[in-house]
Amino acid sequence: MSLVARRARSAAFGLVVVLCACAASPLRRQALQGDVAGALRTYRTTSRDRGSSDADQLAIIALAVLERDAGSRDARIQRAALSSLRSLGQRGRDPLARLAEREGLLGDRAAAALYEVDGRDGEPPARLIEASRSTEPERRIAGLAADEGRGNVLGLIGALESSSVELRRAAAQRLNRRRGERAVIERLAQCVREDSDDSVRAACVLALGAHGQTAFDAILPAREDRVAFVRMMAVSALVSANSDRARTELAPLLRQPPNALSIEFARALSARGDDAASNYIFDALAGADASLRAQAAVAATGLAERNEARLLPFLEDGDVEVRLRVAGALGRAGRRRSEAVAALRPLAASPDPMLAIRALLVLSECDDAAAAAPVRRALVTAAPAIRRLAVIAWSHLAGATGEVDPLADLLLDSDAMVRVMAAGEIVRIASR
């Protein structure tokens, strides 16, 4: 489509939005026109008159916030808002359809997100096919959706040769769905050996793990990668590819004193019911190294249902990181929830605000009603990082009640990431 035609189409679509807004309810009209403050005032008036909140009405405003922030010139904010809209599925479809009519990279990204929401069903839109042939890396990333939708494996493989780290990484992430194809495995294996960027090599390793046992040998060289987190991903990917073979070939790891690599290997095996690996994790958890104990506590979260009695003593551990993670694992497992909640409440009262909100987040996952008041206070704290976690905690606490009003003011938050997170959680609560 030509630039002139695209501009004309965008202008026409904008007119449709305005006309729809004029015919809509006052709240919807204000939201579509970008008057978030006015829409919130209308919402509060109608909620007061009705005597209750209305998650669906607040979700209208939330979707408008996401649509507006998706148009931000800040790429980080734009990507976060588009990602949130895509994650909302059909609830995010209308805003994405409007954004897909916009010019430039925003329109390309929105069109790609919309195509994903629709399950990559049918022929990709023309602008995505055009983007898949672009020499501009950012447009090409959006066009990868078209390559995947059309089964253009050569296009995806070709993107691994780009000078753009972001494009190579995005292509690797999509190639994890082309299971068992020899050409894909060979190209990913080459990137594991040769790519200069750590994150691209890691993405290729994870993609190979998804290809199953045919990719096992291609992953092996990554065990010697110069970067620790790539090596850790390699042992996990080897277990994903073929757990029996990994158990045999990497067995020496579990005969070593606990270290970051061996604990990750044990975590991957224990998730598949390996008792020896589970015992190794508990040995690491009882060790002296604080960083390894914290990693082992994370690994132990997948063992809670089968090892409740072994985990219970760690609820009184002197290391708060261990205590927090073990309490979270037991609380989510369910049967020892009361003991976990009792261990978490003192952490939630900590003078360290980050530790407190992390404990409150776990308590919210445990449906602890006593967490509601401190989470409400955290929603209005000065630190954006605390508010972001509080948004997630409140979404858990809302549960089946659909109580969204504590998140309403955050749709005007000065921190864009807080706004985007609050908007997304409001729509999710409304969708329950």
C-alpha positions in Angstrom: 0.0 0.0 0.0 1.4 3.4 -0.9 2.1 6.1 1.7 -0.7 8.3 0.3 -3.2 5.5 0.4 -2.1 4.5 3.9 -2.5 8.0 5.2 -6.0 8.3 3.6 -7.0 5.0 5.2 -5.6 6.1 8.6 -7.5 9.4 8.4 -10.7 7.6 7.5 -10.3 5.2 10.4 -9.7 8.1 12.7 -13.0 9.6 11.5 -14.8 6.3 12.3 -13.4 6.4 15.8 -14.6 9.9 16.4 -18.1 9.1 15.0 -18.3 6.0 17.2 -17.3 8.0 20.2 -20.0 10.5 19.5 -22.6 7.8 19.5 -21.3 6.0 22.6 -21.9 6.5 26.3 -20.3 9.5 27.8 -17.6 7.4 29.5 -16.8 5.5 26.3 -16.7 8.7 24.3 -14.3 10.4 26.8 -12.1 7.3 26.8 -11.9 7.0 23.0 -11.1 10.7 22.7 -8.3 10.3 25.2 -9.8 12.2 28.1 -8.8 9.6 30.7 -9.3 12.0 33.7 -12.8 12.9 32.5 -13.7 9.3 31.9 -12.6 8.4 35.4 -14.7 11.2 36.9 -17.7 9.9 34.9 -16.9 6.4 36.2 -16.8 7.5 39.8 -20.0 9.4 39.5 -21.9 6.4 38.0 -20.3 4.0 40.5 -21.4 6.2 43.4 -24.9 6.5 42.0 -25.1 2.7 41.4 -23.5 1.9 44.8 -20.9 -0.5 43.4 -17.9 -0.7 41.1 -18.1 -1.9 37.5 -15.0 -3.7 36.2 -16.3 -3.7 32.6 -16.7 0.1 32.5 -13.3 0.7 34.0 -11.9 -1.8 31.5 -13.1 0.6 28.7 -10.9 3.3 30.1 -8.0 0.9 30.7 -8.1 -0.2 27.1 -8.0 3.4 26.0 -5.0 4.0 28.2 -3.2 1.1 26.6 -4.1 2.3 23.1 -2.8 5.8 23.9 0.5 4.5 25.5 1.0 2.2 22.5 1.3 5.4 20.5 4.1 6.7 22.7 7.3 7.8 21.0 9.2 6.0 23.7 9.9 2.5 22.2 9.9 0.9 25.6 6.5 2.2 26.5 5.1 1.4 23.1 6.3 -2.2 23.2 4.9 -2.7 26.7 1.5 -1.4 25.8 1.3 -3.4 22.6 2.5 -6.5 24.4 -0.3 -6.0 27.0 -2.9 -5.6 24.4 -1.8 -8.7 22.6 -1.8 -10.7 25.9 -5.4 -9.7 26.4 -6.6 -11.7 23.4 -9.9 -10.7 22.0 -10.4 -7.9 24.6 -7.4 -6.1 23.1 -8.4 -6.7 19.5 -10.3 -3.5 18.8 -7.5 -1.1 20.0 -5.0 -3.2 18.1 -7.1 -2.9 14.9 -7.2 0.8 15.2 -3.4 1.0 15.9 -2.8 -1.2 12.9 -4.2 1.5 10.7 -1.5 3.9 11.9 1.5 4.9 9.7 5.0 3.7 10.2 6.6 1.3 12.7 3.7 1.5 15.2 1.2 0.3 12.6 3.5 -2.5 11.6 4.0 -3.6 15.3 0.2 -3.4 15.9 -0.6 -5.3 12.8 1.8 -8.1 13.9 0.2 -8.2 17.3 -3.3 -8.3 15.8 -2.2 -11.2 13.5 -0.9 -13.1 16.5 -4.2 -12.4 18.4 -6.0 -13.9 15.5 -3.9 -17.0 15.7 -2.0 -16.2 12.5 -5.1 -17.4 10.7 -5.0 -17.0 6.9 -2.9 -14.8 4.8 -1.0 -12.1 6.7 -2.0 -8.4 6.0 -0.2 -6.8 3.1 1.7 -4.4 5.3 3.3 -7.3 7.3 4.3 -9.1 4.1 5.9 -5.8 3.0 7.6 -5.5 6.4 9.0 -9.0 6.0 10.9 -7.8 3.0 12.2 -4.6 4.5 15.8 -3.8 5.1 15.0 -1.9 8.2 15.5 -4.2 11.2 12.6 -2.9 13.3 10.2 -3.3 10.4 11.6 -6.7 9.7 11.0 -7.9 13.3 7.3 -7.1 12.8 7.4 -8.9 9.5 8.6 -12.1 11.1 5.0 -12.7 12.1 4.2 -12.9 8.4 7.1 -15.2 7.7 5.9 -17.6 10.4 2.3 -17.4 9.3 3.2 -18.2 5.8 5.6 -21.0 6.8 8.5 -19.0 5.3 11.3 -20.9 7.1 14.0 -19.5 4.8 12.9 -16.0 5.7 13.2 -16.8 9.4 16.6 -18.4 9.0 17.8 -15.5 6.8 17.0 -13.1 9.7 19.6 -14.9 11.8 22.2 -13.4 9.4 21.2 -9.8 10.2 23.6 -7.3 11.8 20.8 -6.4 14.2 21.0 -8.2 17.5 17.2 -7.6 18.1 16.3 -9.1 14.8 18.5 -12.2 15.2 17.1 -12.8 18.7 13.5 -12.4 17.6 14.0 -14.8 14.7 15.5 -17.4 17.1 12.5 -17.1 19.4 10.1 -17.8 16.5 12.2 -20.7 15.2 11.5 -22.7 18.3 8.2 -23.6 16.8 9.6 -25.1 13.6 10.1 -28.5 15.3 12.5 -31.0 14.0 13.3 -29.3 10.7 17.0 -30.1 9.9 17.7 -26.8 8.1 16.4 -24.9 11.2 18.4 -27.0 13.6 21.6 -26.6 11.6 21.3 -22.8 11.4 20.5 -22.4 15.1 23.4 -24.6 16.0 25.7 -22.4 13.9 24.5 -19.4 15.8 25.1 -21.1 19.1 28.7 -21.6 18.0 29.4 -18.3 16.3 27.0 -15.5 17.2 28.8 -12.7 19.0 25.8 -11.7 21.2 25.1 -13.6 24.4 21.4 -13.0 24.3 21.1 -14.4 20.7 23.1 -17.5 21.6 20.8 -18.0 24.6 17.7 -17.7 22.5 19.1 -20.2 20.0 19.9 -22.6 22.8 16.3 -22.4 24.1 14.9 -22.8 20.6 17.0 -25.9 20.0 15.7 -27.4 23.3 12.2 -27.1 21.9 13.2 -29.2 18.9 13.5 -32.4 20.9 16.1 -35.2 20.7 17.1 -34.4 17.1 18.6 -31.2 18.4 20.5 -32.7 21.4 23.9 -32.8 19.7 23.5 -29.3 18.4 23.0 -28.0 22.0 26.1 -29.8 23.5 28.7 -27.2 22.5 26.8 -24.5 24.5 27.9 -26.3 27.7 31.3 -24.7 27.1 30.0 -21.2 26.3 32.0 -18.3 27.7 29.0 -16.8 29.5 27.5 -18.5 32.5 23.8 -17.9 31.8 24.2 -19.4 28.3 25.7 -22.5 29.9 22.8 -22.7 32.4 20.3 -22.5 29.6 22.2 -25.2 27.7 21.8 -27.8 30.5 18.1 -26.9 30.8 17.7 -27.2 27.0 19.4 -30.6 27.0 17.0 -31.9 29.5 14.1 -30.5 27.5 15.5 -32.1 24.3 16.0 -35.6 25.8 15.9 -36.0 29.6 17.2 -39.6 29.6 20.2 -38.8 27.6 20.9 -35.6 29.5 20.7 -37.5 32.8 23.4 -39.9 31.5 25.8 -37.5 29.7 25.6 -34.7 32.4 25.6 -37.1 35.4 29.1 -35.8 36.6 27.4 -32.4 37.4 25.5 -34.0 40.2 28.7 -35.5 41.7 30.2 -32.0 42.1 29.7 -29.7 45.1 26.7 -27.5 44.4 27.3 -24.7 41.9 25.1 -22.6 39.7 25.3 -24.9 36.7 24.7 -28.1 38.7 21.7 -26.7 40.6 20.1 -25.6 37.3 20.6 -29.1 35.9 19.1 -30.6 39.1 16.2 -28.2 38.8 15.4 -29.3 35.3 15.7 -33.0 36.1 13.7 -32.7 39.4 10.8 -31.1 37.4 10.6 -34.5 35.7 10.4 -36.5 38.9 14.1 -37.4 39.3 14.6 -38.2 43.0 18.4 -37.9 42.9 18.2 -34.4 41.5 15.7 -33.4 44.1 18.0 -34.7 46.9 20.8 -32.6 45.3 18.7 -29.5 45.5 18.0 -30.1 49.2 21.7 -30.6 49.8 22.4 -27.2 48.2 19.6 -25.7 50.2 21.2 -26.8 53.4 24.6 -25.5 52.4 26.5 -22.4 53.5 26.7 -20.3 50.3 23.9 -17.7 50.4 23.7 -17.2 46.6 23.5 -20.9 46.0 21.0 -21.4 48.7 18.8 -18.8 47.1 19.1 -20.5 43.8 18.3 -23.9 45.4 15.2 -22.3 47.0 14.0 -21.3 43.6 14.6 -24.8 42.3 12.8 -26.2 45.3 9.6 -24.4 44.4 8.7 -27.1 42.0 9.1 -29.8 44.6 6.7 -28.5 47.2 3.8 -30.9 46.5 6.1 -34.0 46.9 8.4 -32.7 49.6 6.3 -30.6 52.0 7.8 -32.1 55.2 11.4 -31.5 53.9 10.6 -27.9 53.2 8.8 -26.9 56.4 12.0 -26.4 58.5 13.1 -23.7 56.0 10.1 -21.5 56.9 12.2 -20.5 59.9 15.5 -20.1 58.0 17.7 -17.2 58.9 18.1 -16.2 55.3 15.0 -14.1 54.3 15.5 -15.0 50.6 15.2 -18.7 51.4 12.3 -18.2 53.8 10.4 -16.1 51.2 10.8 -18.5 48.4 10.0 -21.7 50.4 7.0 -20.0 52.0 5.8 -19.1 48.5 6.2 -22.6 47.2 4.4 -24.2 50.2 1.6 -21.5 50.1 0.9 -22.1 46.4 1.0 -25.9 46.9 -2.0 -25.4 49.2 -1.9 -28.0 52.0 0.6 -26.1 54.1 -0.8 -22.7 53.3 -1.5 -21.7 56.9 2.2 -22.3 57.9 3.4 -20.5 54.9 1.2 -17.5 55.5 2.4 -17.3 59.2 6.0 -17.2 57.9 5.3 -14.6 55.3 3.4 -12.1 57.5 6.5 -10.9 59.4 8.3 -10.4 56.1 5.4 -8.3 54.8 5.8 -6.0 57.8 9.5 -5.5 57.1 10.9 -1.9 57.0 12.5 -2.9 53.7 9.8 -1.9 51.2 10.9 -4.2 48.4 11.0 -7.2 50.7 7.6 -6.3 52.2 5.9 -6.0 48.8 7.5 -9.3 47.6 6.1 -11.0 50.6 2.7 -9.3 50.1 2.7 -10.5 46.5 3.2 -14.1 47.6 0.5 -13.6 50.3 -1.9 -12.4 47.6 -1.3 -15.6 45.7 -2.2 -17.4 48.8 -5.5 -15.5 49.0 -4.6 -14.0 52.4 -7.3 -11.3 53.1 -5.0 -9.6 55.6 -2.7 -8.6 52.7 -5.4 -6.3 51.2 -4.8 -3.2 53.4 -1.0 -3.1 53.0 -1.3 -3.8 49.3 -3.7 -0.8 49.0 -1.1 1.4 50.8 1.6 0.1 48.5 -0.4 1.1 45.4 0.1 4.8 46.4 3.7 4.6 47.6 6.3 6.9 46.1 8.4 4.2 44.4 7.2 3.1 41.0 8.9 -0.4 41.4 6.8 -1.0 44.5 3.6 0.2 42.8 4.2 -2.2 39.9 4.4 -5.2 42.1 1.4 -3.9 44.1 -0.7 -3.9 40.9 0.0 -7.6 40.4 -0.7 -8.3 44.1 -4.0 -6.5 43.9 -5.0 -8.4 40.8 -4.5 -11.7 42.7 -6.5 -10.4 45.7 -9.4 -9.2 43.5 -10.0 -12.8 42.7 -13.5 -13.6 41.9 -14.8 -10.4 43.5 -13.8 -8.3 40.5 -12.9 -5.4 42.8 -10.9 -3.0 40.5 -11.4 0.5 42.0 -8.1 0.5 43.9 -6.3 0.4 40.5 -8.4 3.2 38.9 -6.1 6.1 39.9 -3.1 4.3 38.5 -4.5 4.8 35.0 -3.2 8.4 35.5 0.0 7.4 37.1 3.1 9.4 36.2 5.1 6.2 35.6 4.1 4.8 32.2 4.9 1.2 33.2 2.7 1.4 36.2 -0.1 2.8 34.0 0.3 -0.1 31.5 0.4 -2.7 34.2 -2.6 -1.3 35.9 -4.6 -1.1 32.7 -3.8 -4.7 31.7 -4.7 -6.1 35.1 -8.0 -4.1 35.2 -9.0 -5.7 31.9 -8.0 -9.2 33.1 -10.1 -8.7 36.3 -13.0 -7.7 34.2 -12.6 -10.8 32.0 -12.8 -13.3 34.8 
